[in-house]
Amino acid sequence: MRFIILVLSMLTTAVSAQTFWVKGQVSGEIDESNRMIQCADGGFIAVGQRYQAFIEPYVAKFDAEGNIQWERVFQISEDVVLKMDVYTDVVELSDGYLIAASSFNNGSKSARLQKLDFQGELVTELVFQDHEINSLVKTSQNDFYAVMSKNAMDCKIYKHNSLMELEWTEDLPGAKFSPVYGHAYVDDEDHFIFSAKGLYDDELKLYEIDTEGNLIYEHSIEQKENPSRTSLHVQIDENEWVCIPEGKTHNFLQKVNRNTGEVIQTNDISASIESVNEMIKIFEGIYLVGHAKGDPWPSVWVFDFELNLVDSYQLASLIQSNTNATDGASIVDLSATSEGHIAFAGSILTGGFASGFLNGHISRFGELSAVSNQDLIASYNLSVFPNPAQDFVQLSSKSSIESIQIYASNGSLLKSISGSDSNEKIDIDDFAHGSYLIKLVVEEKSVSIPFVKI
């Protein structure tokens, strides 16, 4: 079985975490998780596929402590030509029933929506010929949107109620939405917001559809590079989005005007971040999960709404100390829990390939202060200069600095200084070129300031 479930609460004031439980091992049966969500009872549902004689859809229920309560593997039907059937997404309805999405091939790619009961048993299903299903999003009214691509090209949006009855469909010719090219969620009005790759290679498309299926807007955002893998995005307020179009050689954070599609701000994060698998917004932070340059172990980065890096945490030591993983791990899904924690799903890697399962639950990294990081910087007149820097950085504060820690972009601690005064000169001559994070404690408050070594 192969699952990562890491439940975290990452906030921008600390980098240590208490481990409640982490479990993982290489096993004979390999399960792969594509999606993991928290349930109303505090437990988790994970869906993906099991690799045995065939590749079959797999669903498992975990309690809040990570113990498996039940698991189901659905046998592949006779009409599946390639003997490969995988769950791609799942949502939980208010009555506890599940809606699971899967894709299979019976001569052409086909999609399936299944309603499952409290024990994962099949209640009913719908099949969509010549479709590939990519994402499910639940509304506050217990309806759900399903995003599909037809004939591997045009995007279709389906809205069903909790009884699996179709309410409406919306066709979007030229929009390419897939796990490679899209991202979707609902806003406070239950409007469906999603990104997709456009008809042209250098185009990122952003859409909003209301609850009746009316297209409110369609924006084309010209990219510096052809989006090669993913176009993730989150909404940070009623007027602005933050997007991550991953190009062939560069990854960018972009702040975009939601009403016009205009790119307001761009931050090239390629120097330290090689790949991003998922992003979400929690409180005042934007959380990315993926891999640092050349690192087989996953990391999490936190950016503020001005696209500044304010925190990072590498998960290698946590995974290695609690499992028998040796060659790395991969996190493919990230979501916020009801407590404001973060849930992950993924797998252990051996020789570069998925080889076993991992699940875990760790405490929050720190408490969210009512005062933002930027407010604290202004309040204590904190500064780090020069920035970018070559040989050294100078720290200055109107109050005594109690401690200083410098972290690499992958979250590893490089330098720690205790009992400093209000000014400190730090040698960085032996640091590699790239992005770093200085964490200061002033009057028992933690503040994070990024800098760049050139």
C-alpha positions in Angstrom: 0.0 0.0 0.0 1.3 3.4 -0.8 0.0 6.5 0.9 1.5 9.7 2.4 -0.8 11.4 4.9 0.9 14.1 6.7 -1.3 16.5 8.6 0.5 19.7 9.4 -0.3 23.2 10.5 2.4 25.3 9.0 2.4 29.0 10.0 5.0 31.6 9.5 6.6 31.8 12.9 8.4 28.5 13.6 10.0 25.5 11.9 9.9 22.7 14.4 7.1 20.2 14.7 6.0 17.6 17.3 5.4 14.2 15.7 2.1 12.6 16.7 2.5 9.6 14.3 4.2 8.8 11.1 3.9 5.3 9.5 5.4 4.0 6.3 7.0 0.9 4.8 7.8 -0.7 1.5 5.2 -3.4 1.0 4.2 -6.2 -1.5 1.0 -4.4 -2.5 1.7 -0.9 -3.8 -1.0 1.7 -3.5 -0.7 5.1 -5.1 -2.7 8.1 -3.7 -3.9 10.7 -6.1 -6.1 12.6 -3.7 -6.7 12.7 0.1 -9.4 14.7 2.0 -10.5 15.1 5.6 -13.9 13.7 6.5 -16.5 15.2 8.8 -15.5 12.7 11.6 -11.9 14.0 11.6 -10.5 11.0 9.7 -9.4 10.9 6.1 -10.3 9.3 2.8 -7.6 8.6 0.2 -8.1 7.4 -3.3 -5.8 6.2 -6.0 -4.8 2.8 -7.5 -3.3 -0.5 -6.5 -0.7 -2.1 -8.6 -1.2 -5.9 -8.7 -1.8 -8.0 -11.8 -3.8 -5.1 -13.0 -4.0 -1.4 -12.0 -7.2 -1.2 -10.0 -9.0 1.7 -8.3 -8.4 1.8 -4.6 -10.0 3.7 -1.7 -9.1 3.7 2.0 -10.6 5.3 5.2 -8.2 6.4 7.9 -9.2 7.5 11.4 -7.7 10.8 12.9 -4.7 8.8 14.2 -3.9 7.3 10.8 -5.2 3.8 11.4 -6.9 2.2 8.5 -10.6 1.6 9.2 -11.4 0.0 5.9 -10.1 -0.3 2.3 -11.7 -1.3 -1.0 -10.2 -2.4 -4.3 -12.7 -2.5 -7.2 -12.1 -5.2 -9.7 -11.6 -4.1 -13.3 -14.6 -4.8 -15.5 -14.2 -7.0 -18.6 -14.5 -4.1 -21.0 -11.4 -2.3 -19.7 -8.9 -2.8 -22.5 -5.7 -1.6 -20.9 -6.5 -3.2 -17.5 -5.9 0.2 -15.9 -8.6 1.9 -13.8 -7.6 4.7 -11.4 -9.4 7.0 -8.9 -8.4 10.6 -9.6 -10.5 12.5 -7.0 -13.1 12.2 -4.2 -15.5 14.4 -2.2 -17.5 13.7 0.9 -21.2 14.7 0.9 -22.9 16.1 4.0 -24.7 12.7 4.6 -21.3 10.9 4.7 -21.6 9.4 1.2 -18.6 9.7 -1.1 -18.4 10.7 -4.8 -15.3 9.2 -6.4 -14.0 9.9 -9.9 -12.1 7.4 -12.0 -10.7 7.1 -15.5 -10.3 3.9 -17.5 -9.8 2.7 -21.1 -12.3 0.5 -23.0 -11.1 1.2 -26.4 -11.1 4.9 -25.8 -10.6 6.9 -22.6 -13.7 6.9 -20.4 -14.7 8.5 -17.1 -16.8 7.2 -14.2 -18.5 8.9 -11.3 -19.3 6.5 -8.4 -21.3 7.1 -5.3 -19.9 5.1 -2.3 -21.5 4.5 1.1 -19.9 4.8 4.6 -17.9 1.6 4.1 -16.8 2.3 0.5 -19.4 0.0 -1.1 -20.7 1.0 -4.5 -24.2 2.6 -4.5 -24.5 3.8 -8.1 -22.3 5.0 -10.9 -22.3 7.1 -14.1 -20.1 6.4 -17.1 -19.0 9.0 -19.7 -17.7 7.6 -22.9 -14.7 9.4 -24.6 -14.1 11.5 -21.5 -11.3 11.8 -19.0 -12.3 13.0 -15.6 -9.8 15.2 -13.8 -11.3 17.0 -10.8 -14.2 17.1 -8.4 -15.2 20.1 -6.3 -18.1 20.1 -3.8 -20.3 23.2 -3.2 -21.8 24.3 0.2 -25.2 23.1 -1.1 -24.0 19.5 -1.4 -23.8 19.6 -5.2 -20.5 19.0 -7.0 -18.7 20.0 -10.1 -16.9 17.5 -12.2 -14.2 18.7 -14.7 -13.7 16.5 -17.7 -11.9 16.6 -21.0 -13.5 15.2 -24.1 -11.5 13.4 -26.7 -8.3 14.6 -24.9 -9.0 18.2 -25.9 -11.9 20.4 -25.0 -12.9 20.9 -21.4 -16.5 20.2 -20.1 -17.9 21.1 -16.7 -20.7 19.0 -15.3 -22.7 19.9 -12.2 -24.6 17.1 -10.4 -26.7 17.1 -7.2 -26.1 14.7 -4.3 -28.4 12.1 -6.0 -26.0 12.1 -9.0 -28.7 13.8 -11.1 -27.2 16.1 -13.8 -28.1 19.8 -13.4 -26.2 21.4 -16.3 -23.1 21.1 -18.5 -20.8 23.8 -19.9 -18.5 23.3 -22.9 -15.2 25.2 -23.1 -13.7 24.6 -26.5 -9.9 25.0 -26.6 -9.4 24.7 -22.9 -7.1 21.9 -21.9 -7.8 20.8 -18.3 -6.0 17.8 -16.9 -4.0 16.8 -13.8 -1.1 18.3 -15.9 -2.7 21.5 -16.9 -5.4 22.6 -14.4 -6.6 23.5 -11.0 -10.1 24.1 -9.6 -12.0 25.1 -6.5 -15.2 27.0 -5.5 -15.3 30.5 -4.0 -17.6 31.9 -1.2 -20.5 32.1 -3.6 -20.1 28.5 -4.8 -18.8 29.8 -8.2 -16.5 27.4 -9.9 -13.0 28.9 -10.4 -10.4 27.0 -12.4 -7.4 27.4 -14.6 -6.5 25.5 -17.8 -4.0 25.6 -20.6 -5.3 27.5 -23.6 -5.4 26.7 -27.3 -2.0 28.2 -27.7 1.1 26.9 -25.9 1.9 30.2 -24.2 -1.6 30.8 -22.9 -2.9 30.2 -19.3 -6.7 30.4 -19.1 -8.6 31.5 -16.0 -12.4 30.9 -15.8 -15.3 31.6 -13.4 -18.7 29.9 -13.8 -21.7 30.6 -11.6 -24.0 28.1 -9.9 -26.4 28.1 -12.9 -23.6 27.3 -15.5 -23.2 30.8 -16.8 -19.6 31.8 -17.8 -18.8 35.0 -15.9 -15.4 35.5 -17.4 -12.6 33.9 -19.3 -9.1 35.5 -19.1 -6.1 34.7 -21.2 -2.8 35.4 -19.4 0.2 35.5 -21.6 3.1 33.6 -20.1 6.9 34.3 -20.2 7.3 30.6 -21.0 5.1 27.9 -22.4 3.4 26.3 -19.3 4.8 22.8 -19.5 3.2 21.0 -16.5 0.8 22.7 -14.2 -1.1 25.9 -13.7 -2.0 26.1 -10.0 -3.7 29.1 -8.5 -5.4 30.4 -5.3 -7.6 33.4 -4.6 -6.0 35.7 -2.0 -8.9 38.3 -2.0 -11.9 39.2 -4.0 -9.8 40.9 -6.7 -6.5 39.0 -6.9 -5.2 35.5 -7.6 -1.8 34.0 -7.2 -0.8 31.5 -9.9 2.1 29.2 -10.6 2.6 28.5 -14.3 5.5 26.0 -14.5 7.6 26.6 -17.6 10.1 24.3 -19.3 13.0 26.0 -17.5 11.5 28.4 -15.0 8.8 28.4 -12.3 6.9 31.6 -11.6 4.7 33.0 -8.9 2.3 35.5 -10.5 -0.2 37.8 -8.9 -3.1 38.3 -11.3 -6.1 40.7 -11.3 -9.1 38.5 -11.1 -11.3 40.9 -13.0 -9.0 41.7 -15.9 -6.5 38.9 -16.1 -3.6 41.5 -15.9 -0.4 40.2 -14.3 0.4 42.5 -11.4 3.5 41.0 -10.0 5.9 38.1 -10.9 8.4 36.3 -8.8 10.8 33.8 -10.5 11.2 31.0 -7.9 13.3 28.7 -10.1 16.6 29.4 -8.2 15.5 27.2 -5.3 12.3 25.4 -6.3 12.4 22.7 -9.0 8.8 21.6 -9.0 5.5 22.4 -7.3 2.8 19.7 -7.0 0.1 21.7 -5.1 -0.6 25.1 -3.5 -3.3 26.3 -1.1 -4.0 29.4 0.9 -4.3 29.2 4.7 -4.7 32.3 6.9 -2.3 34.9 5.5 0.0 32.4 3.8 0.4 30.7 0.4 1.6 27.1 0.9 3.5 25.2 -1.9 4.6 21.6 -1.7 7.1 20.1 -4.1 10.9 19.6 -4.4 13.9 21.8 -4.1 16.6 21.7 -6.8 18.1 18.2 -6.9 16.3 17.1 -3.7 14.4 13.7 -3.8 12.6 14.6 -0.5 9.6 17.0 -0.5 9.6 20.5 1.0 7.0 23.0 1.9 7.4 26.7 1.2 5.3 29.6 2.6 4.9 32.9 0.8 3.1 36.0 1.9 0.6 37.8 -0.4 3.4 40.0 -1.7 5.1 36.8 -3.0 7.9 37.0 -0.5 9.2 33.7 0.9 8.6 33.7 4.6 9.1 30.1 5.7 10.2 26.7 4.4 10.4 23.2 5.8 12.0 20.1 4.4 10.3 16.8 5.3 13.3 14.4 4.8 14.3 14.0 8.4 10.7 13.5 9.5 10.1 10.8 6.9 13.5 9.1 7.3 13.3 8.9 11.1 9.8 7.3 11.1 9.8 5.0 8.0 12.2 2.8 6.1 12.3 5.2 3.1 15.8 5.5 1.7 15.6 7.2 -1.7 13.0 9.9 -1.3 9.3 10.6 -1.2 6.7 12.3 -3.3 3.8 14.5 -2.1 1.1 14.8 -4.8 -1.8 16.4 -2.9 -2.2 19.1 -0.3 -5.4 20.3 1.4 -6.5 22.3 4.4 -8.2 20.6 7.3 -11.1 22.0 9.3 -8.6 23.0 12.1 -6.5 25.0 9.7 -3.9 22.2 9.4 -2.5 20.9 6.2 -3.0 17.3 4.9 -0.7 15.7 2.4 -0.9 12.5 0.3 1.9 10.8 -1.6 4.4 7.9 -1.6 7.8 6.5 -0.6 10.3 6.2 -3.5 12.9 3.5 -4.1 15.2 3.9 -7.0 13.1 6.8 -8.2 9.9 4.8 -8.3 7.0 4.5 -5.9 7.5 1.5 -3.7 5.4 1.7 -0.6 3.1 3.7 1.6 3.6 6.5 4.1 1.1 8.2 6.4 1.5 10.5 9.4 0.2 13.3 11.6 2.4 16.0 13.1 1.6 19.1 15.1 1.5 22.7 13.9 4.8 24.5 13.4 3.7 27.6 15.3 0.8 29.7 16.4 -0.5 32.3 14.0 0.1 35.7 15.4 -2.6 38.3 15.2 0.2 40.6 14.0 1.5 39.9 10.5 5.2 39.3 9.7 5.3 42.6 7.8 3.8 44.5 10.7 6.5 43.1 13.1 9.3 44.1 10.6 7.9 47.7 10.6 7.3 47.8 14.4 10.9 46.8 15.3 12.5 48.7 12.3 14.1 45.4 11.2 16.3 45.4 8.1 18.6 43.0 6.4 21.2 44.6 4.0 22.6 44.4 1.5 19.9 42.3 -0.2 20.9 40.7 -2.6 24.2 40.1 -0.8 27.6 38.6 -1.7 29.9 38.2 1.3 27.8 39.2 4.4 24.4 40.5 5.6 23.9 43.1 8.2 20.9 42.8 10.6 19.6 45.9 12.3 16.8 46.3 14.8 15.7 49.0 17.3 15.4 46.3 19.9 17.8 43.5 21.0 17.7 40.4 18.8 17.4 37.4 21.0 18.3 34.7 18.4 19.1 34.4 14.7 18.7 31.4 12.4 19.4 31.1 8.7 17.7 28.4 6.6 18.3 27.2 3.1 15.4 27.1 0.6 14.8 23.4 1.4 14.3 24.2 5.1 17.7 23.0 6.4 19.3 25.1 9.2 22.6 26.6 8.1 23.5 28.9 10.9 22.3 29.7 14.5 23.3 32.7 16.7 22.0 33.3 20.2 22.2 36.4 22.4 22.8 39.0 19.7 22.4 42.7 20.2 20.4 45.1 18.0 23.0 44.9 15.1 24.7 41.8 13.8 27.0 41.2 10.8 26.8 37.6 9.5 29.3 36.1 7.1 27.7 34.3 4.1 30.7 33.9 1.9 30.5 30.1 1.9 26.8 30.1 1.1 25.8 28.9 -2.4 24.0 31.3 -4.7 20.2 31.2 -4.1 17.4 32.2 -1.7 17.6 32.0 2.1 15.5 32.8 5.0 16.6 34.6 8.2 14.4 34.0 11.3 14.8 36.5 14.1 13.4 36.4 17.6 12.8 40.0 19.0 11.0 40.4 22.3 9.8 36.8 22.1 8.2 37.3 18.7 9.5 35.5 15.6 10.0 37.3 12.4 11.1 36.0 9.0 13.0 38.0 6.4 14.2 36.5 3.0 17.4 37.4 1.3 19.3 36.3 -1.8 23.0 35.4 -2.1 24.5 36.4 -5.5 
